[in-house]
Amino acid sequence: MIGLFKNYIEKRISLLKLETTETSVKVLSMAVYILLLVTLGICFFAFFCLGLGLVIGNLLGNYAYGMLIMASIFLVGLLVVFSQKKNIIENMKERLVNIIYNEE
């Protein structure tokens, strides 16, 4: 009876290790995917905004004005994100829990 119980405990520990490994790999692969996506997105966004600033500056006759307008747009966006900090964090926590527990 003790041998059977010991075997059961060993199997449960092995199962727990497998489940932990699977969850860790899933979270890590999702993090790498998101990092790659964010990196490429930032590169695209930076060059797009630089080009848009130059176009606006060209239309206004002064490139500095175009860059100033783009910087103002970024400042407004930063203020919006900062004001929604709590909602953004809660949303990210909820998504991470869903990924870990296969609910998504």
Secondary structure, DSSP 8 states (H G I E B T S, - for coil): -HHHHHHHHHHHHHHHHHHHHHHHHHHHHHHHHHHHHHHHHHHHHHHHHHHHHHHHHHHHT-HHHHHHHHHHHHHHHHHHHHHTHHHHHHHHHHHHHHHHTT--
